[in-house]
Amino acid sequence: MTDQHRLTELAQQLRVDAVRAADAAGSGHPTSSMSAADLIAVLAADHLRYDFDAPDHSGNDHLIFSKGHASPLLYALYKACGAISDDELLRYRKLGSPLEGHPTPRLPWVDVATGSLGQGLPIGAGIALAGARFDRLPYRVWVLCGDSELAEGSVWEALEYAGQERLANLTAILDINRLGQRGPTRHGWDLDAYRRRVAAFGWHTIEVDGHDPEAIDAAYREARETTDRPTAVIARTVKGQGVSGVADKEGAHGKPVPDAEEAIAELGGRRDLRIEVARPTSGGVSQRPGGTQVELPVYQPGEEVATRDAFGKAVAALGDGRPDVVVLDGEVADSTRAKAFAEAHPDRFVELYIAEQQLVATAVGLQVRGYTPYAATFAAFFSRAYDFVRMAAVSGADINLVGSHAGVSIGEDGPSQMGLEDIASLRAVHNSVVLHPCDANSTARLTAGMAEHRGVSYLRTLRGETPVLYGPDEGFHIGGSKVLRSSAQDRATVVAAGATVHEALRAADALAADGIAVRVIDAYSIKPVDAATLRAAARETGRVVTVEDHWPEGGLGDAVLDVFADTRTMPRTMKLAVSGMPASATPEEQRREAGIDAGAIEAAVRGILRQEESAAVAAGG
């Protein structure tokens, strides 16, 4: 069997198995798989370097299906490589099977979850950056992209970033099959349109017939030999290739072929070819560092320090003791104070510029390679990258996000810069942690604690200076809180976080002057929240007021209310939060206008007590 014939037969087998898998499931995307079968057959047989018995081997290439809906092709490849059986293939999309509709790391050979289009190439760029700059290993990153997803802005953020960084170890395989979900794609089969755009970002480009194994092989060899920039193999393909009933036909997307047996026969019948994928020649299985003791900065009670400053110094100190820590910036390092890390560890500081999707994607890519990334920008700007954060959770990715300039407390810059949705959005992410410390010492310790958490962690920091409340030896942990005022005579509990902790303490002092004792809780861990402390406070004081520099939906107040959702007795509660659209004003004016300052908290407590006293009098009369 000649090489050309061998590769053609292998591609046909991948098509047949994609058809079979989707037919067994009664759903799936076989036609999207069939267009790329030759591209993947040639790659796996002659160019991929991967040890399927050691998926954690640091020398393995990385293959990412950015067009994750083509999962039948990926699973057919795994079968051809001997990684899964035919029986496992035919359990595609079934309950309990790791062969999901779109790939996830439930399979050990899948680096990241894909399927939300436009994410594979940005994450692939992050992995390629790790290889070129940090690991210094010769593995390559191969990303299969569909033409529909090339309309996503995140793809172009990745193309520009990879081109600027000259990531020669990155190859994008563009499957230009002309058809999207509901009709033709923007540029159809105009390969030159794609070439001009991709080349403009500094990529080497190669146009090929995506069904010619010899041409594909030559393109991959050229990509491997290109050492000064990334390569895009732009392949003209046919969606549903090989089956006349669906080839280049609209209306066939996302469903099994109409007659699987007829399609299999047209493709030449079932085959059982096996691929011996070449194994990597360098690297080994590496372990992620953790638990290293570091000398964190300390602050004395009474000092005035912005929590963003404390973050910057803490993450720089963390970098001293942990070579796995990398900090990523969205061109605001002077404001987030990530510049402290840049000055201390310039070799592990990554500038992504104003491209928040690529910022988070690079963090996800770096953690694939065992690094511990901290990605920092304004809290408000993570909303641009929210889909990447959501998908990071699907991937089980370990990333740390740091959002500064939170809430109306930033002052005069106005609402466009104010993070007022960030707590709600990050609380909604699966298995996430949301932290909002109020002083420098708690910020430093929580910054370090994030490095040990598995999953998506979010630290919310403040622009303005706040008093240091805690001593240098005070401990802080994810899921904890601090009770700052407490007595047996407490008549209400005020739960706050960040800037509102200091407002709550001022309100407590004013109320105490009138003989009204209130408990004050610093709920620095908003998710997971300290349910035990909150339940005890509600039981002992009977009334709970929450106050936060955030919209009322989904923030601290809702986190506290969730604690009491499964209890028989609900304490009297009141939420104070930002309800009206802010404008430019000083931080103090902002909090007063929003109704979250000390005066508003004091008035809320007095109002609750007064209403209950009036109700008691009325009941007695």
VEXDREN-2710 file (C-alpha; in Angstrom, 1 decimal):
% VEXDREN-2710
k/r/px/py/pz
1/MET/0.0/0.0/0.0
2/THR/1.5/3.3/-1.0
3/ASP/1.6/6.2/1.5
4/GLN/-0.9/8.1/-0.5
5/HIS/-3.3/5.2/-0.6
6/ARG/-2.7/4.4/3.1
7/LEU/-3.6/8.0/4.1
8/THR/-6.6/8.0/1.8
9/GLU/-7.9/4.8/3.4
10/LEU/-7.2/6.1/6.9
11/ALA/-9.2/9.2/6.1
12/GLN/-12.1/7.1/4.8
13/GLN/-12.0/5.1/8.0
14/LEU/-12.3/8.2/10.1
15/ARG/-15.3/9.3/8.0
16/VAL/-16.9/5.9/8.4
17/ASP/-16.4/5.9/12.1
18/ALA/-17.7/9.5/12.4
19/VAL/-20.8/8.5/10.6
20/ARG/-21.2/5.4/12.8
21/ALA/-20.7/7.3/16.0
22/ALA/-23.3/9.9/15.1
23/ASP/-25.8/7.3/13.9
24/ALA/-25.5/5.3/17.1
25/ALA/-26.0/8.5/19.2
26/GLY/-28.8/9.8/17.0
27/SER/-27.1/13.1/17.0
28/GLY/-23.8/14.8/16.3
29/HIS/-21.9/16.5/13.5
30/PRO/-20.6/13.9/11.1
31/THR/-20.5/16.2/8.1
32/SER/-18.3/18.7/9.9
33/SER/-16.0/15.8/10.8
34/MET/-15.9/14.4/7.2
35/SER/-14.5/17.6/5.8
36/ALA/-11.4/17.5/8.0
37/ALA/-10.8/13.8/7.9
38/ASP/-7.9/14.0/5.4
39/LEU/-6.3/16.8/7.4
40/ILE/-6.4/14.8/10.6
41/ALA/-5.3/11.5/9.0
42/VAL/-2.2/13.0/7.6
43/LEU/-1.4/14.8/10.8
44/ALA/-1.8/11.8/13.0
45/ALA/0.0/9.3/10.8
46/ASP/3.1/11.4/9.9
47/HIS/3.4/14.6/11.9
48/LEU/1.9/14.3/15.4
49/ARG/4.2/13.4/18.3
50/TYR/2.2/12.0/21.1
51/ASP/2.3/9.2/23.7
52/PHE/-1.2/8.0/24.3
53/ASP/0.0/5.9/27.2
54/ALA/1.4/9.0/28.9
55/PRO/-0.8/12.0/28.2
56/ASP/1.0/14.1/30.8
57/HIS/4.3/13.7/29.1
58/SER/5.8/17.2/28.7
59/GLY/7.1/16.5/25.2
60/ASN/3.7/15.6/23.7
61/ASP/2.3/17.7/21.0
62/HIS/-1.0/19.3/21.7
63/LEU/-4.0/18.8/19.3
64/ILE/-6.9/21.0/19.9
65/PHE/-10.2/20.7/18.0
66/SER/-11.4/24.4/18.1
67/LYS/-14.3/23.2/16.0
68/GLY/-15.3/21.0/18.9
69/HIS/-18.5/19.9/17.2
70/ALA/-16.3/17.7/15.0
71/SER/-15.9/15.4/18.0
72/PRO/-16.8/12.3/16.0
73/LEU/-13.6/12.8/14.0
74/LEU/-11.5/13.2/17.2
75/TYR/-13.0/10.1/18.7
76/ALA/-12.6/8.2/15.5
77/LEU/-8.9/9.2/15.6
78/TYR/-8.6/7.9/19.1
79/LYS/-10.0/4.6/18.0
80/ALA/-7.5/4.4/15.1
81/CYS/-4.7/5.1/17.6
82/GLY/-5.9/2.3/19.9
83/ALA/-6.8/4.7/22.7
84/ILE/-10.5/3.6/22.7
85/SER/-12.4/0.6/21.5
86/ASP/-15.1/0.4/18.9
87/ASP/-17.6/-0.3/21.6
88/GLU/-16.5/2.9/23.4
89/LEU/-16.8/4.8/20.1
90/LEU/-20.4/3.7/19.7
91/ARG/-21.3/5.0/23.2
92/TYR/-20.7/8.5/21.9
93/ARG/-23.0/11.1/23.6
94/LYS/-24.5/8.4/25.9
95/LEU/-25.0/8.8/29.6
96/GLY/-21.8/8.0/31.5
97/SER/-19.6/8.0/28.4
98/PRO/-16.6/10.4/28.4
99/LEU/-17.1/10.8/24.6
100/GLU/-19.3/13.9/25.0
101/GLY/-20.9/15.9/22.2
102/HIS/-18.0/18.3/22.4
103/PRO/-14.6/17.3/23.8
104/THR/-13.8/17.9/27.4
105/PRO/-10.8/16.8/29.6
106/ARG/-12.8/13.9/31.0
107/LEU/-10.7/12.2/28.3
108/PRO/-7.0/12.3/29.3
109/TRP/-5.9/13.2/25.8
110/VAL/-8.1/16.4/25.7
111/ASP/-6.3/19.5/27.0
112/VAL/-9.3/21.8/27.2
113/ALA/-13.0/21.8/26.5
114/THR/-14.0/23.2/23.2
115/GLY/-17.3/23.7/21.3
116/SER/-17.9/27.4/22.1
117/LEU/-16.4/28.5/18.8
118/GLY/-13.4/30.8/18.6
119/GLN/-11.6/29.4/21.7
120/GLY/-9.3/26.7/20.5
121/LEU/-6.8/29.0/18.7
122/PRO/-6.5/31.5/21.6
123/ILE/-5.9/28.7/24.1
124/GLY/-3.5/27.0/21.6
125/ALA/-1.6/30.3/21.5
126/GLY/-1.2/30.1/25.3
127/ILE/0.1/26.6/25.2
128/ALA/2.5/27.5/22.4
129/LEU/3.7/30.4/24.4
130/ALA/4.5/28.1/27.3
131/GLY/6.5/25.8/25.0
132/ALA/8.4/28.6/23.3
133/ARG/9.1/30.9/26.3
134/PHE/8.9/28.8/29.5
135/ASP/9.2/25.1/28.9
136/ARG/11.6/25.5/26.0
137/LEU/10.6/22.1/24.6
138/PRO/10.1/21.3/21.0
139/TYR/6.5/20.2/21.2
140/ARG/4.1/21.7/18.6
141/VAL/0.5/22.9/19.0
142/TRP/-1.9/21.9/16.2
143/VAL/-5.3/23.6/16.2
144/LEU/-8.1/22.5/13.9
145/CYS/-10.4/25.5/13.2
146/GLY/-13.6/25.7/11.3
147/ASP/-14.4/28.5/8.9
148/SER/-17.5/29.6/10.7
149/GLU/-15.6/30.4/13.8
150/LEU/-13.3/32.7/11.9
151/ALA/-15.9/35.3/12.3
152/GLU/-15.3/35.4/16.1
153/GLY/-13.1/38.3/17.3
154/SER/-11.3/36.1/19.7
155/VAL/-9.7/34.2/16.7
156/TRP/-8.3/37.5/15.4
157/GLU/-7.0/38.4/18.9
158/ALA/-5.2/35.1/18.8
159/LEU/-3.8/35.5/15.3
160/GLU/-2.4/38.9/16.2
161/TYR/-0.9/37.8/19.5
162/ALA/0.7/34.6/18.0
163/GLY/2.0/36.6/15.1
164/GLN/3.5/39.3/17.3
165/GLU/5.1/36.6/19.6
166/ARG/6.3/34.7/16.5
167/LEU/5.1/31.4/17.9
168/ALA/6.6/29.1/15.3
169/ASN/5.5/26.0/17.3
170/LEU/1.8/26.8/16.5
171/THR/0.0/25.6/13.4
172/ALA/-3.6/26.5/12.7
173/ILE/-5.4/24.1/10.3
174/LEU/-8.3/26.1/8.8
175/ASP/-11.0/23.7/7.5
176/ILE/-12.6/25.9/4.9
177/ASN/-15.6/23.8/3.9
178/ARG/-17.8/26.7/2.9
179/LEU/-20.9/25.9/4.9
180/GLY/-21.8/26.9/8.4
181/GLN/-24.8/25.9/10.5
182/ARG/-27.5/27.6/8.5
183/GLY/-25.8/28.4/5.2
184/PRO/-22.6/29.6/3.6
185/THR/-19.9/31.2/5.6
186/ARG/-18.8/34.8/5.1
187/HIS/-16.0/34.1/2.6
188/GLY/-17.1/30.7/1.3
189/TRP/-14.3/29.0/-0.6
190/ASP/-12.3/32.3/-1.1
191/LEU/-9.1/31.0/0.3
192/ASP/-7.3/34.1/-0.7
193/ALA/-9.5/36.2/1.5
194/TYR/-8.5/34.1/4.5
195/ARG/-4.8/34.2/3.4
196/ARG/-4.7/37.9/3.1
197/ARG/-6.2/38.4/6.5
198/VAL/-4.1/35.8/8.3
199/ALA/-0.9/36.9/6.6
200/ALA/-1.5/40.5/7.7
201/PHE/-1.0/39.3/11.3
202/GLY/2.5/38.0/10.5
203/TRP/1.6/34.3/9.9
204/HIS/3.1/32.1/7.3
205/THR/0.2/30.8/5.1
206/ILE/-0.1/27.7/2.9
207/GLU/-3.2/27.1/0.7
208/VAL/-4.0/23.4/0.0
209/ASP/-6.6/21.1/-1.3
210/GLY/-7.8/19.6/2.0
211/HIS/-8.5/16.3/0.4
212/ASP/-5.1/15.7/-1.2
213/PRO/-3.0/13.8/1.3
214/GLU/0.3/14.6/-0.6
215/ALA/-0.4/18.3/-0.6
216/ILE/-1.4/18.2/3.1
217/ASP/1.7/16.3/4.0
218/ALA/3.9/18.9/2.2
219/ALA/2.0/21.7/4.0
220/TYR/2.7/20.2/7.4
221/ARG/6.3/19.7/6.6
222/GLU/6.6/23.3/5.6
223/ALA/4.9/24.4/8.8
224/ARG/7.4/22.3/10.9
225/GLU/10.3/23.8/8.9
226/THR/9.0/27.4/9.4
227/THR/11.0/28.6/12.5
228/ASP/10.3/32.3/12.6
229/ARG/6.5/32.6/12.8
230/PRO/3.3/30.6/13.2
231/THR/1.8/28.8/10.2
232/ALA/-1.8/28.6/9.0
233/VAL/-2.7/25.7/6.6
234/ILE/-5.7/27.0/4.8
235/ALA/-7.5/24.0/3.3
236/ARG/-10.3/23.9/0.8
237/THR/-12.6/21.1/1.9
238/VAL/-16.1/19.8/1.3
239/LYS/-18.5/19.4/4.1
240/GLY/-19.8/15.8/4.1
241/GLN/-17.0/14.8/1.8
242/GLY/-17.4/11.3/0.4
243/VAL/-21.1/10.9/0.8
244/SER/-23.1/12.3/-2.2
245/GLY/-26.3/12.8/-0.2
246/VAL/-24.8/15.3/2.2
247/ALA/-21.6/16.6/0.5
248/ASP/-21.7/20.4/0.2
249/LYS/-25.4/20.3/1.0
250/GLU/-27.2/22.8/3.2
251/GLY/-29.4/21.5/5.9
252/ALA/-27.1/18.6/6.9
253/HIS/-25.3/20.3/9.7
254/GLY/-25.6/18.9/13.2
255/LYS/-27.4/15.7/12.5
256/PRO/-26.6/12.1/11.5
257/VAL/-26.5/11.3/7.8
258/PRO/-29.9/10.1/6.5
259/ASP/-28.9/6.6/5.7
260/ALA/-25.8/5.5/7.6
261/GLU/-25.4/2.1/6.0
262/GLU/-25.6/3.6/2.5
263/ALA/-23.1/6.3/3.4
264/ILE/-20.7/3.7/4.9
265/ALA/-21.0/1.7/1.7
266/GLU/-20.3/4.7/-0.5
267/LEU/-17.2/5.4/1.7
268/GLY/-15.9/1.9/0.9
269/GLY/-17.1/0.1/4.0
270/ARG/-15.7/-0.4/7.5
271/ARG/-12.0/-0.6/8.0
272/ASP/-9.8/-1.3/11.0
273/LEU/-6.5/0.4/10.3
274/ARG/-4.3/1.3/13.2
275/ILE/-2.0/4.3/13.5
276/GLU/1.3/4.2/15.3
277/VAL/1.7/7.8/16.4
278/ALA/5.3/8.8/16.8
279/ARG/6.2/9.4/20.4
280/PRO/8.0/12.5/21.6
281/THR/11.8/12.4/21.7
282/SER/12.3/14.9/24.6
283/GLY/10.7/15.9/27.9
284/GLY/9.2/13.8/30.6
285/VAL/6.3/13.7/33.1
286/SER/6.6/16.8/35.2
287/GLN/4.8/17.6/38.5
288/ARG/3.2/20.9/39.3
289/PRO/4.8/22.7/42.3
290/GLY/2.7/23.6/45.2
291/GLY/2.6/24.4/48.9
292/THR/5.9/26.5/48.8
293/GLN/6.4/28.8/51.7
294/VAL/6.9/32.4/50.7
295/GLU/7.6/35.6/52.6
296/LEU/4.5/37.7/52.0
297/PRO/4.5/41.4/52.6
298/VAL/3.0/42.5/56.0
299/TYR/1.3/45.7/57.0
300/GLN/0.6/47.2/60.4
301/PRO/-2.9/48.0/61.6
302/GLY/-3.8/51.6/61.0
303/GLU/-1.8/51.9/57.8
304/GLU/-3.6/53.1/54.7
305/VAL/-3.0/50.7/51.8
306/ALA/-5.0/49.9/48.6
307/THR/-5.8/46.3/48.3
308/ARG/-4.6/46.4/44.6
309/ASP/-1.2/47.5/46.0
310/ALA/-1.2/44.6/48.4
311/PHE/-2.0/42.2/45.5
312/GLY/0.8/43.4/43.4
313/LYS/3.4/43.0/46.2
314/ALA/2.0/39.7/47.3
315/VAL/2.0/38.1/43.8
316/ALA/5.6/39.4/43.3
317/ALA/6.6/37.7/46.5
318/LEU/4.8/34.6/45.5
319/GLY/6.8/34.6/42.3
320/ASP/10.0/34.6/44.4
321/GLY/9.2/31.2/45.9
322/ARG/7.2/29.6/43.0
323/PRO/8.7/29.4/39.6
324/ASP/5.3/28.2/38.3
325/VAL/3.6/31.5/38.9
326/VAL/3.0/33.6/35.8
327/VAL/1.2/37.0/35.7
328/LEU/-0.7/38.1/32.7
329/ASP/-1.7/41.7/32.0
330/GLY/-4.3/43.4/29.8
331/GLU/-2.2/46.6/29.4
332/VAL/-3.3/47.9/32.8
333/ALA/-0.5/46.6/35.0
334/ASP/0.2/50.1/36.4
335/SER/-3.4/50.3/37.6
336/THR/-3.9/46.7/38.8
337/ARG/-0.4/46.8/40.3
338/ALA/0.6/43.7/38.4
339/LYS/3.6/45.8/37.4
340/ALA/5.2/44.8/40.7
341/PHE/5.5/41.3/39.4
342/ALA/6.7/42.5/36.0
343/GLU/9.6/44.4/37.7
344/ALA/10.5/41.4/39.9
345/HIS/10.0/38.6/37.4
346/PRO/10.0/40.1/33.9
347/ASP/10.7/36.6/32.4
348/ARG/7.3/35.4/33.7
349/PHE/5.2/38.5/33.0
350/VAL/3.1/38.3/29.8
351/GLU/1.6/41.3/28.2
352/LEU/-1.6/40.6/26.3
353/TYR/-2.6/44.3/25.7
354/ILE/-6.3/45.2/25.5
355/ALA/-7.5/41.8/24.5
356/GLU/-9.3/40.3/27.4
357/GLN/-10.4/37.1/25.6
358/GLN/-6.8/36.3/24.8
359/LEU/-5.8/37.3/28.3
360/VAL/-8.0/34.5/29.8
361/ALA/-7.3/32.1/27.0
362/THR/-3.6/32.4/27.6
363/ALA/-4.1/31.7/31.3
364/VAL/-6.0/28.6/30.4
365/GLY/-3.3/27.5/28.0
366/LEU/-0.5/28.1/30.5
367/GLN/-2.3/26.0/33.2
368/VAL/-2.5/23.1/30.7
369/ARG/1.3/23.1/30.9
370/GLY/1.3/23.2/34.7
371/TYR/1.8/26.9/35.3
372/THR/-0.1/28.9/37.9
373/PRO/-1.4/32.0/36.1
374/TYR/-2.8/35.2/37.5
375/ALA/-4.6/37.3/34.9
376/ALA/-5.3/40.8/36.0
377/THR/-7.4/43.6/34.5
378/PHE/-10.2/45.9/35.6
379/ALA/-13.1/44.0/37.1
380/ALA/-15.5/45.4/34.6
381/PHE/-13.4/44.2/31.6
382/PHE/-13.6/40.5/32.5
383/SER/-17.1/40.7/31.1
384/ARG/-15.6/40.7/27.6
385/ALA/-14.0/37.4/28.3
386/TYR/-16.8/35.8/30.2
387/ASP/-17.3/32.9/27.8
388/PHE/-13.7/32.0/28.2
389/VAL/-14.1/32.0/32.0
390/ARG/-17.2/29.9/31.6
391/MET/-15.5/27.4/29.4
392/ALA/-12.4/27.3/31.7
393/ALA/-14.7/25.8/34.3
394/VAL/-15.9/23.2/31.8
395/SER/-12.2/22.4/31.2
396/GLY/-11.6/22.1/34.9
397/ALA/-8.9/24.8/34.4
398/ASP/-6.9/26.2/37.4
399/ILE/-6.8/29.9/36.7
400/ASN/-6.6/33.0/39.0
401/LEU/-8.4/36.2/37.9
402/VAL/-7.8/39.5/39.6
403/GLY/-10.2/42.4/39.0
404/SER/-9.3/45.8/40.2
405/HIS/-11.3/49.1/40.2
406/ALA/-14.4/47.4/41.6
407/GLY/-17.6/49.2/42.3
408/VAL/-18.6/52.8/42.6
409/SER/-15.7/53.3/45.0
410/ILE/-13.4/54.0/42.1
411/GLY/-14.9/57.5/42.0
412/GLU/-14.6/60.0/39.2
413/ASP/-14.0/57.6/36.3
414/GLY/-17.6/56.8/36.1
415/PRO/-19.7/53.7/35.3
416/SER/-17.8/52.5/32.2
417/GLN/-14.9/51.6/34.5
418/MET/-16.9/50.2/37.5
419/GLY/-17.1/46.5/38.1
420/LEU/-20.6/46.2/39.3
421/GLU/-21.6/42.8/37.8
422/ASP/-18.4/40.8/38.5
423/ILE/-19.4/39.1/41.8
424/ALA/-22.6/37.9/40.2
425/SER/-21.0/36.6/37.1
426/LEU/-18.1/34.9/38.8
427/ARG/-20.3/33.4/41.5
428/ALA/-22.3/31.7/38.6
429/VAL/-19.2/29.9/37.3
430/HIS/-19.0/26.2/38.3
431/ASN/-16.7/25.5/41.2
432/SER/-15.5/29.1/41.3
433/VAL/-14.1/31.0/44.3
434/VAL/-14.9/34.7/44.7
435/LEU/-12.9/36.7/47.2
436/HIS/-13.2/40.4/48.2
437/PRO/-10.8/41.4/51.0
438/CYS/-11.0/44.7/52.7
439/ASP/-7.4/45.3/53.7
440/ALA/-3.8/44.7/52.7
441/ASN/-3.0/41.8/55.0
442/SER/-6.0/39.8/54.0
443/THR/-5.4/40.5/50.4
444/ALA/-1.8/39.2/50.6
445/ARG/-2.8/36.0/52.2
446/LEU/-5.7/35.3/49.9
447/THR/-3.6/36.0/46.9
448/ALA/-1.2/33.3/48.0
449/GLY/-4.2/31.0/48.9
450/MET/-5.5/31.2/45.4
451/ALA/-2.5/29.4/44.1
452/GLU/-3.5/26.2/45.9
453/HIS/-7.1/26.2/44.8
454/ARG/-8.3/24.0/41.9
455/GLY/-10.7/25.7/39.6
456/VAL/-11.5/29.4/38.7
457/SER/-10.5/31.8/41.5
458/TYR/-11.4/35.5/41.4
459/LEU/-9.9/38.2/43.6
460/ARG/-11.7/41.6/43.7
461/THR/-9.4/44.5/44.6
462/LEU/-10.0/48.2/45.4
463/ARG/-8.5/51.3/43.8
464/GLY/-8.5/53.5/46.9
465/GLU/-6.6/53.1/50.1
466/THR/-8.3/51.5/53.0
467/PRO/-7.2/51.1/56.7
468/VAL/-5.3/47.9/57.6
469/LEU/-7.6/46.1/60.1
470/TYR/-5.8/42.9/60.6
471/GLY/-2.4/42.1/62.2
472/PRO/0.4/40.5/60.2
473/ASP/-0.2/37.1/61.8
474/GLU/-4.0/36.9/61.1
475/GLY/-5.0/33.9/59.1
476/PHE/-7.4/33.9/56.1
477/HIS/-8.7/31.0/54.1
478/ILE/-11.1/30.4/51.3
479/GLY/-14.6/29.9/52.7
480/GLY/-13.8/32.0/55.9
481/SER/-14.9/35.3/57.3
482/LYS/-14.0/37.6/60.2
483/VAL/-16.2/38.8/62.9
484/LEU/-15.1/42.4/63.7
485/ARG/-17.7/43.4/66.2
486/SER/-19.6/41.1/68.5
487/SER/-21.4/41.1/71.8
488/ALA/-24.1/39.2/73.6
489/GLN/-26.3/42.4/73.2
490/ASP/-26.1/42.6/69.4
491/ARG/-29.4/43.5/67.9
492/ALA/-28.5/43.1/64.2
493/THR/-25.7/41.8/62.0
494/VAL/-24.1/43.8/59.2
495/VAL/-22.4/41.7/56.6
496/ALA/-20.0/43.5/54.3
497/ALA/-17.0/43.0/52.0
498/GLY/-14.3/45.2/50.6
499/ALA/-14.9/48.9/50.9
500/THR/-18.2/48.5/52.7
501/VAL/-16.5/46.7/55.7
502/HIS/-15.0/50.1/56.7
503/GLU/-18.4/51.8/56.2
504/ALA/-20.0/49.1/58.4
505/LEU/-17.5/49.6/61.2
506/ARG/-18.2/53.4/61.1
507/ALA/-21.9/52.7/61.3
508/ALA/-21.4/50.3/64.2
509/ASP/-19.5/52.9/66.1
510/ALA/-22.3/55.5/65.5
511/LEU/-25.0/53.0/66.6
512/ALA/-23.0/52.0/69.7
513/ALA/-22.9/55.6/70.8
514/ASP/-26.7/55.4/71.1
515/GLY/-26.5/52.0/72.9
516/ILE/-27.4/49.9/69.9
517/ALA/-24.9/47.0/69.5
518/VAL/-24.5/45.4/66.1
519/ARG/-22.3/42.6/64.9
520/VAL/-20.1/43.2/61.9
521/ILE/-18.9/40.4/59.6
522/ASP/-16.2/40.8/57.0
523/ALA/-17.4/38.2/54.4
524/TYR/-14.2/38.3/52.4
525/SER/-15.0/34.9/50.9
526/ILE/-18.2/35.5/49.0
527/LYS/-18.1/32.1/47.4
528/PRO/-17.9/29.8/49.2
529/VAL/-19.5/31.9/51.9
530/ASP/-19.0/31.2/55.6
531/ALA/-22.4/29.7/56.2
532/ALA/-21.8/28.6/59.8
533/THR/-20.8/32.1/61.0
534/LEU/-23.8/33.7/59.2
535/ARG/-26.2/31.2/60.7
536/ALA/-24.9/31.8/64.2
537/ALA/-25.1/35.5/63.7
538/ALA/-28.7/35.3/62.4
539/ARG/-29.7/33.0/65.3
540/GLU/-28.1/35.3/67.9
541/THR/-29.1/38.7/66.5
542/GLY/-32.3/37.9/64.5
543/ARG/-31.6/40.6/61.9
544/VAL/-29.2/40.7/59.0
545/VAL/-28.2/43.7/56.8
546/THR/-25.9/43.1/53.8
547/VAL/-24.1/46.0/52.2
548/GLU/-22.0/45.8/49.0
549/ASP/-20.5/47.9/46.3
550/HIS/-22.2/46.0/43.5
551/TRP/-25.6/45.7/41.9
552/PRO/-28.2/44.0/44.1
553/GLU/-28.5/41.0/41.8
554/GLY/-26.2/38.1/42.4
555/GLY/-23.7/39.7/44.8
556/LEU/-22.9/39.4/48.4
557/GLY/-26.5/39.9/49.5
558/ASP/-27.7/37.0/47.4
559/ALA/-24.8/34.8/48.7
560/VAL/-26.0/35.5/52.2
561/LEU/-29.6/34.9/51.5
562/ASP/-28.7/31.5/49.9
563/VAL/-27.4/30.4/53.3
564/PHE/-31.0/30.7/54.7
565/ALA/-32.8/29.2/51.7
566/ASP/-32.8/25.7/53.2
567/THR/-33.7/26.8/56.8
568/ARG/-37.1/26.9/58.4
569/THR/-36.6/30.3/60.0
570/MET/-35.4/33.2/57.9
571/PRO/-33.9/36.2/59.8
572/ARG/-35.2/39.6/59.0
573/THR/-33.0/40.7/56.1
574/MET/-32.2/43.9/54.2
575/LYS/-29.9/44.3/51.2
576/LEU/-28.0/47.5/50.6
577/ALA/-26.5/47.7/47.1
578/VAL/-26.0/50.0/44.2
579/SER/-29.3/50.4/42.5
580/GLY/-29.1/53.5/40.4
581/MET/-26.7/54.2/37.5
582/PRO/-23.7/56.1/39.0
583/ALA/-22.0/59.1/37.4
584/SER/-18.7/60.8/38.1
585/ALA/-18.1/61.8/41.8
586/THR/-15.6/61.2/44.6
587/PRO/-15.6/57.7/46.2
588/GLU/-17.2/59.1/49.3
589/GLU/-19.9/60.8/47.3
590/GLN/-20.4/57.7/45.2
591/ARG/-21.1/55.5/48.2
592/ARG/-23.4/58.0/49.8
593/GLU/-25.4/58.4/46.6
594/ALA/-25.6/54.7/46.2
595/GLY/-26.9/54.2/49.7
596/ILE/-24.0/51.9/50.8
597/ASP/-22.1/54.3/53.2
598/ALA/-22.0/54.4/57.0
599/GLY/-25.0/56.7/57.1
600/ALA/-27.1/54.3/55.0
601/ILE/-26.1/51.3/57.0
602/GLU/-26.9/53.1/60.3
603/ALA/-30.3/54.2/58.9
604/ALA/-31.1/50.7/57.8
605/VAL/-30.4/49.2/61.2
606/ARG/-32.4/51.9/63.0
607/GLY/-35.2/51.5/60.4
608/ILE/-35.5/47.7/61.0
609/LEU/-35.6/48.1/64.8
610/ARG/-38.1/51.0/64.6
611/GLN/-40.4/49.0/62.4
612/GLU/-40.3/46.0/64.7
613/GLU/-41.0/48.2/67.8
614/SER/-43.9/49.9/66.0
615/ALA/-45.3/46.5/65.0
616/ALA/-44.9/45.3/68.6
617/VAL/-46.8/48.3/69.9
618/ALA/-49.5/47.8/67.4
619/ALA/-49.9/44.2/68.2
620/GLY/-50.0/45.0/71.9
621/GLY/-52.8/47.6/71.4
END
